[in-house]
């Protein structure tokens, strides 16, 4: 399992993020406070408070390709 913080600032960011995550065969969740949603759900993402970074939980250790695709969203 891998965890990183991401920031999705615009509608296009959310769309690009979901397009990248949807291609994964493994589960990816976004956690904000006590809410956890499927990162492949665009409607679920819009239910979160996106004004601050959210935690992304990737349910595999083999996620280098995904992290490279979404690098611009990862909080550094």
N, CA, C and O atoms as CSV, one atom per row, in Angstrom:
chain,resi,resn,atom,element,x,y,z
A,1,UNK,N,N,0.850,-1.173,0.000
A,1,UNK,CA,C,0.000,0.000,0.000
A,1,UNK,C,C,0.897,1.238,0.000
A,1,UNK,O,O,1.918,1.285,0.687
A,2,UNK,N,N,0.494,2.235,-0.783
A,2,UNK,CA,C,1.237,3.479,-0.888
A,2,UNK,C,C,0.282,4.629,-0.603
A,2,UNK,O,O,-0.869,4.603,-1.037
A,3,UNK,N,N,0.756,5.638,0.124
A,3,UNK,CA,C,-0.075,6.806,0.438
A,3,UNK,C,C,0.682,8.071,0.075
A,3,UNK,O,O,1.859,8.217,0.407
A,4,UNK,N,N,-0.007,8.996,-0.617
A,4,UNK,CA,C,0.548,10.307,-0.954
A,4,UNK,C,C,-0.548,11.350,-0.806
A,4,UNK,O,O,-1.734,11.023,-0.842
A,5,UNK,N,N,-0.155,12.588,-0.642
A,5,UNK,CA,C,-1.115,13.698,-0.613
A,5,UNK,C,C,-1.188,14.295,-2.000
A,5,UNK,O,O,-0.164,14.496,-2.653
A,6,UNK,N,N,-2.417,14.583,-2.457
A,6,UNK,CA,C,-2.589,15.213,-3.756
A,6,UNK,C,C,-3.457,16.451,-3.619
A,6,UNK,O,O,-4.211,16.601,-2.657
A,7,UNK,N,N,-3.336,17.331,-4.598
A,7,UNK,CA,C,-4.168,18.528,-4.656
A,7,UNK,C,C,-4.786,18.606,-6.048
A,7,UNK,O,O,-4.083,18.566,-7.058
A,8,UNK,N,N,-6.113,18.718,-6.082
A,8,UNK,CA,C,-6.858,18.849,-7.331
A,8,UNK,C,C,-7.538,20.216,-7.302
A,8,UNK,O,O,-8.552,20.401,-6.629
A,9,UNK,N,N,-6.969,21.172,-8.040
A,9,UNK,CA,C,-7.413,22.549,-7.935
A,9,UNK,C,C,-8.510,22.974,-8.898
A,9,UNK,O,O,-9.247,23.919,-8.615
A,10,UNK,N,N,-8.629,22.285,-10.040
A,10,UNK,CA,C,-9.613,22.692,-11.041
A,10,UNK,C,C,-10.428,21.487,-11.506
A,10,UNK,O,O,-10.089,20.339,-11.217
A,11,UNK,N,N,-11.492,21.770,-12.221
A,11,UNK,CA,C,-12.318,20.706,-12.793
A,11,UNK,C,C,-11.495,19.871,-13.771
A,11,UNK,O,O,-11.622,18.647,-13.803
A,12,UNK,N,N,-10.660,20.522,-14.560
A,12,UNK,CA,C,-9.817,19.791,-15.505
A,12,UNK,C,C,-8.805,18.915,-14.781
A,12,UNK,O,O,-8.478,17.830,-15.262
A,13,UNK,N,N,-8.301,19.364,-13.634
A,13,UNK,CA,C,-7.407,18.531,-12.833
A,13,UNK,C,C,-8.111,17.247,-12.411
A,13,UNK,O,O,-7.541,16.160,-12.501
A,14,UNK,N,N,-9.345,17.378,-11.953
A,14,UNK,CA,C,-10.118,16.205,-11.518
A,14,UNK,C,C,-10.324,15.258,-12.699
A,14,UNK,O,O,-10.144,14.047,-12.566
A,15,UNK,N,N,-10.696,15.803,-13.842
A,15,UNK,CA,C,-10.926,14.983,-15.039
A,15,UNK,C,C,-9.656,14.241,-15.448
A,15,UNK,O,O,-9.700,13.042,-15.719
A,16,UNK,N,N,-8.530,14.943,-15.493
A,16,UNK,CA,C,-7.263,14.316,-15.872
A,16,UNK,C,C,-6.840,13.256,-14.858
A,16,UNK,O,O,-6.338,12.197,-15.233
A,17,UNK,N,N,-7.045,13.543,-13.579
A,17,UNK,CA,C,-6.706,12.602,-12.520
A,17,UNK,C,C,-7.534,11.320,-12.651
A,17,UNK,O,O,-6.983,10.221,-12.595
A,18,UNK,N,N,-8.842,11.454,-12.824
A,18,UNK,CA,C,-9.719,10.283,-12.943
A,18,UNK,C,C,-9.361,9.474,-14.182
A,18,UNK,O,O,-9.366,8.244,-14.132
A,19,UNK,N,N,-9.049,10.139,-15.293
A,19,UNK,CA,C,-8.660,9.420,-16.505
A,19,UNK,C,C,-7.412,8.580,-16.271
A,19,UNK,O,O,-7.323,7.462,-16.778
A,20,UNK,N,N,-6.446,9.092,-15.515
A,20,UNK,CA,C,-5.221,8.346,-15.226
A,20,UNK,C,C,-5.487,7.180,-14.278
A,20,UNK,O,O,-4.991,6.074,-14.495
A,21,UNK,N,N,-6.265,7.424,-13.233
A,21,UNK,CA,C,-6.511,6.396,-12.217
A,21,UNK,C,C,-7.394,5.274,-12.759
A,21,UNK,O,O,-7.239,4.120,-12.360
A,22,UNK,N,N,-8.306,5.596,-13.652
A,22,UNK,CA,C,-9.223,4.597,-14.198
A,22,UNK,C,C,-8.484,3.492,-14.950
A,22,UNK,O,O,-8.989,2.374,-15.053
A,23,UNK,N,N,-7.318,3.783,-15.468
A,23,UNK,CA,C,-6.547,2.795,-16.224
A,23,UNK,C,C,-5.873,1.749,-15.334
A,23,UNK,O,O,-5.340,0.760,-15.838
A,24,UNK,N,N,-5.891,1.959,-14.022
A,24,UNK,CA,C,-5.244,1.043,-13.077
A,24,UNK,C,C,-6.125,-0.171,-12.810
A,24,UNK,O,O,-7.352,-0.071,-12.786
A,25,UNK,N,N,-5.476,-1.326,-12.610
A,25,UNK,CA,C,-6.201,-2.552,-12.275
A,25,UNK,C,C,-6.443,-2.703,-10.778
A,25,UNK,O,O,-7.197,-3.581,-10.359
A,26,UNK,N,N,-5.819,-1.866,-9.978
A,26,UNK,CA,C,-5.916,-1.979,-8.528
A,26,UNK,C,C,-6.796,-0.848,-7.972
A,26,UNK,O,O,-7.134,0.102,-8.678
A,27,UNK,N,N,-7.149,-0.975,-6.710
A,27,UNK,CA,C,-8.004,0.003,-6.042
A,27,UNK,C,C,-7.208,1.234,-5.612
A,27,UNK,O,O,-6.073,1.130,-5.146
A,28,UNK,N,N,-7.830,2.394,-5.779
A,28,UNK,CA,C,-7.246,3.656,-5.336
A,28,UNK,C,C,-8.352,4.430,-4.637
A,28,UNK,O,O,-9.438,4.608,-5.189
A,29,UNK,N,N,-8.076,4.889,-3.424
A,29,UNK,CA,C,-9.057,5.649,-2.648
A,29,UNK,C,C,-8.533,7.041,-2.353
A,29,UNK,O,O,-7.324,7.264,-2.286
A,30,UNK,N,N,-9.458,7.976,-2.177
A,30,UNK,CA,C,-9.126,9.311,-1.693
A,30,UNK,C,C,-9.768,9.469,-0.329
A,30,UNK,O,O,-10.936,9.128,-0.141
A,31,UNK,N,N,-9.003,9.989,0.622
A,31,UNK,CA,C,-9.478,10.145,1.995
A,31,UNK,C,C,-9.361,11.604,2.394
A,31,UNK,O,O,-8.293,12.209,2.295
A,32,UNK,N,N,-10.474,12.157,2.846
A,32,UNK,CA,C,-10.518,13.532,3.341
A,32,UNK,C,C,-11.292,13.518,4.648
A,32,UNK,O,O,-12.507,13.320,4.666
A,33,UNK,N,N,-10.567,13.733,5.744
A,33,UNK,CA,C,-11.222,13.650,7.057
A,33,UNK,C,C,-11.697,12.231,7.302
A,33,UNK,O,O,-10.907,11.289,7.233
A,34,UNK,N,N,-12.973,12.070,7.586
A,34,UNK,CA,C,-13.508,10.727,7.836
A,34,UNK,C,C,-14.149,10.103,6.608
A,34,UNK,O,O,-14.706,9.009,6.688
A,35,UNK,N,N,-14.075,10.789,5.470
A,35,UNK,CA,C,-14.676,10.300,4.234
A,35,UNK,C,C,-13.629,9.643,3.346
A,35,UNK,O,O,-12.546,10.189,3.139
A,36,UNK,N,N,-13.957,8.476,2.829
A,36,UNK,CA,C,-13.100,7.763,1.877
A,36,UNK,C,C,-13.944,7.422,0.662
A,36,UNK,O,O,-15.031,6.861,0.791
A,37,UNK,N,N,-13.441,7.762,-0.516
A,37,UNK,CA,C,-14.195,7.493,-1.742
A,37,UNK,C,C,-13.279,6.807,-2.758
A,37,UNK,O,O,-12.054,6.861,-2.653
A,38,UNK,N,N,-13.899,6.174,-3.724
A,38,UNK,CA,C,-13.179,5.534,-4.825
A,38,UNK,C,C,-12.612,6.629,-5.722
A,38,UNK,O,O,-13.358,7.481,-6.205
A,39,UNK,N,N,-11.305,6.614,-5.947
A,39,UNK,CA,C,-10.659,7.654,-6.749
A,39,UNK,C,C,-11.034,7.570,-8.222
A,39,UNK,O,O,-10.711,8.476,-8.990
A,40,UNK,N,N,-11.708,6.502,-8.630
A,40,UNK,CA,C,-12.140,6.362,-10.023
A,40,UNK,C,C,-13.519,6.978,-10.244
A,40,UNK,O,O,-14.036,6.953,-11.361
A,41,UNK,N,N,-14.115,7.528,-9.197
A,41,UNK,CA,C,-15.448,8.113,-9.263
A,41,UNK,C,C,-15.362,9.638,-9.301
A,41,UNK,O,O,-15.034,10.273,-8.299
A,42,UNK,N,N,-15.657,10.214,-10.455
A,42,UNK,CA,C,-15.578,11.669,-10.583
A,42,UNK,C,C,-16.604,12.348,-9.677
A,42,UNK,O,O,-16.319,13.396,-9.098
A,43,UNK,N,N,-17.791,11.760,-9.552
A,43,UNK,CA,C,-18.809,12.346,-8.670
A,43,UNK,C,C,-18.380,12.244,-7.206
A,43,UNK,O,O,-18.621,13.160,-6.421
A,44,UNK,N,N,-17.754,11.148,-6.847
A,44,UNK,CA,C,-17.259,10.998,-5.482
A,44,UNK,C,C,-16.207,12.034,-5.145
A,44,UNK,O,O,-16.206,12.588,-4.046
A,45,UNK,N,N,-15.308,12.299,-6.085
A,45,UNK,CA,C,-14.255,13.286,-5.852
A,45,UNK,C,C,-14.853,14.663,-5.624
A,45,UNK,O,O,-14.387,15.406,-4.760
A,46,UNK,N,N,-15.876,15.012,-6.387
A,46,UNK,CA,C,-16.489,16.327,-6.214
A,46,UNK,C,C,-17.261,16.443,-4.898
A,46,UNK,O,O,-17.649,17.546,-4.512
A,47,UNK,N,N,-17.490,15.330,-4.205
A,47,UNK,CA,C,-18.149,15.402,-2.899
A,47,UNK,C,C,-17.163,15.727,-1.781
A,47,UNK,O,O,-17.570,15.990,-0.649
A,48,UNK,N,N,-15.857,15.709,-2.096
A,48,UNK,CA,C,-14.829,16.002,-1.099
A,48,UNK,C,C,-14.517,17.499,-1.062
A,48,UNK,O,O,-14.825,18.237,-1.998
A,49,UNK,N,N,-13.909,17.923,0.025
A,49,UNK,CA,C,-13.417,19.296,0.153
A,49,UNK,C,C,-12.084,19.382,-0.574
A,49,UNK,O,O,-11.060,18.949,-0.045
A,50,UNK,N,N,-12.086,19.938,-1.787
A,50,UNK,CA,C,-10.876,20.000,-2.600
A,50,UNK,C,C,-10.095,21.291,-2.391
A,50,UNK,O,O,-9.139,21.559,-3.119
A,51,UNK,N,N,-10.489,22.090,-1.411
A,51,UNK,CA,C,-9.766,23.332,-1.135
A,51,UNK,C,C,-8.450,23.057,-0.400
A,51,UNK,O,O,-7.610,23.945,-0.259
A,52,UNK,N,N,-8.285,21.830,0.061
A,52,UNK,CA,C,-7.045,21.433,0.724
A,52,UNK,C,C,-6.622,20.068,0.173
A,52,UNK,O,O,-7.435,19.370,-0.434
A,53,UNK,N,N,-5.372,19.686,0.378
A,53,UNK,CA,C,-4.908,18.390,-0.139
A,53,UNK,C,C,-5.674,17.225,0.484
A,53,UNK,O,O,-6.125,17.297,1.628
A,54,UNK,N,N,-5.810,16.157,-0.291
A,54,UNK,CA,C,-6.455,14.938,0.202
A,54,UNK,C,C,-5.438,13.798,0.134
A,54,UNK,O,O,-4.488,13.843,-0.647
A,55,UNK,N,N,-5.651,12.789,0.955
A,55,UNK,CA,C,-4.770,11.621,0.976
A,55,UNK,C,C,-5.222,10.630,-0.085
A,55,UNK,O,O,-6.406,10.306,-0.178
A,56,UNK,N,N,-4.283,10.153,-0.880
A,56,UNK,CA,C,-4.565,9.125,-1.867
A,56,UNK,C,C,-3.929,7.832,-1.376
A,56,UNK,O,O,-2.725,7.779,-1.124
A,57,UNK,N,N,-4.744,6.792,-1.243
A,57,UNK,CA,C,-4.280,5.487,-0.792
A,57,UNK,C,C,-4.335,4.547,-2.001
A,57,UNK,O,O,-5.403,4.287,-2.555
A,58,UNK,N,N,-3.166,4.047,-2.393
A,58,UNK,CA,C,-3.059,3.134,-3.522
A,58,UNK,C,C,-2.858,1.737,-2.949
A,58,UNK,O,O,-1.904,1.505,-2.206
A,59,UNK,N,N,-3.735,0.817,-3.281
A,59,UNK,CA,C,-3.726,-0.513,-2.670
A,59,UNK,C,C,-2.817,-1.489,-3.417
A,59,UNK,O,O,-3.218,-2.604,-3.751
A,60,UNK,N,N,-1.588,-1.046,-3.670
A,60,UNK,CA,C,-0.538,-1.890,-4.226
A,60,UNK,C,C,0.792,-1.178,-4.002
A,60,UNK,O,O,0.829,0.030,-3.765
A,61,UNK,N,N,1.861,-1.922,-4.078
A,61,UNK,CA,C,3.185,-1.307,-3.999
A,61,UNK,C,C,3.779,-1.098,-5.379
A,61,UNK,O,O,4.813,-0.443,-5.518
A,62,UNK,N,N,3.138,-1.647,-6.400
A,62,UNK,CA,C,3.603,-1.551,-7.789
A,62,UNK,C,C,2.864,-0.416,-8.489
A,62,UNK,O,O,2.083,-0.660,-9.409
A,63,UNK,N,N,3.105,0.828,-8.059
A,63,UNK,CA,C,2.322,1.950,-8.577
A,63,UNK,C,C,3.183,3.054,-9.185
A,63,UNK,O,O,2.732,4.193,-9.303
A,64,UNK,N,N,4.405,2.732,-9.568
A,64,UNK,CA,C,5.313,3.731,-10.119
A,64,UNK,C,C,4.782,4.408,-11.369
A,64,UNK,O,O,4.953,5.613,-11.551
A,65,UNK,N,N,4.132,3.626,-12.239
A,65,UNK,CA,C,3.585,4.186,-13.473
A,65,UNK,C,C,2.466,5.190,-13.175
A,65,UNK,O,O,2.414,6.256,-13.789
A,66,UNK,N,N,1.580,4.857,-12.245
A,66,UNK,CA,C,0.506,5.782,-11.876
A,66,UNK,C,C,1.078,7.048,-11.260
A,66,UNK,O,O,0.653,8.150,-11.609
A,67,UNK,N,N,2.031,6.910,-10.352
A,67,UNK,CA,C,2.618,8.089,-9.710
A,67,UNK,C,C,3.299,8.999,-10.732
A,67,UNK,O,O,3.287,10.220,-10.574
A,68,UNK,N,N,3.888,8.424,-11.767
A,68,UNK,CA,C,4.501,9.232,-12.823
A,68,UNK,C,C,3.435,10.001,-13.603
A,68,UNK,O,O,3.648,11.157,-13.971
A,69,UNK,N,N,2.282,9.361,-13.857
A,69,UNK,CA,C,1.204,10.008,-14.610
A,69,UNK,C,C,0.567,11.150,-13.834
A,69,UNK,O,O,0.151,12.144,-14.429
A,70,UNK,N,N,0.485,11.023,-12.517
A,70,UNK,CA,C,-0.211,12.038,-11.712
A,70,UNK,C,C,0.751,12.916,-10.928
A,70,UNK,O,O,0.347,13.576,-9.971
A,71,UNK,N,N,2.004,12.930,-11.317
A,71,UNK,CA,C,3.037,13.668,-10.584
A,71,UNK,C,C,2.677,15.135,-10.350
A,71,UNK,O,O,3.011,15.685,-9.301
A,72,UNK,N,N,2.014,15.769,-11.290
A,72,UNK,CA,C,1.691,17.197,-11.125
A,72,UNK,C,C,0.662,17.468,-10.042
A,72,UNK,O,O,0.511,18.609,-9.607
A,73,UNK,N,N,-0.053,16.433,-9.597
A,73,UNK,CA,C,-1.053,16.596,-8.542
A,73,UNK,C,C,-0.493,16.278,-7.152
A,73,UNK,O,O,-1.102,16.640,-6.146
A,74,UNK,N,N,0.652,15.610,-7.088
A,74,UNK,CA,C,1.236,15.167,-5.810
A,74,UNK,C,C,1.834,16.362,-5.084
A,74,UNK,O,O,2.596,17.137,-5.662
A,75,UNK,N,N,1.480,16.503,-3.807
A,75,UNK,CA,C,2.038,17.552,-2.948
A,75,UNK,C,C,3.476,17.180,-2.599
A,75,UNK,O,O,3.750,16.065,-2.155
A,76,UNK,N,N,4.371,18.110,-2.801
A,76,UNK,CA,C,5.790,17.830,-2.526
A,76,UNK,C,C,6.281,18.612,-1.348
A,76,UNK,O,O,7.450,18.500,-0.977
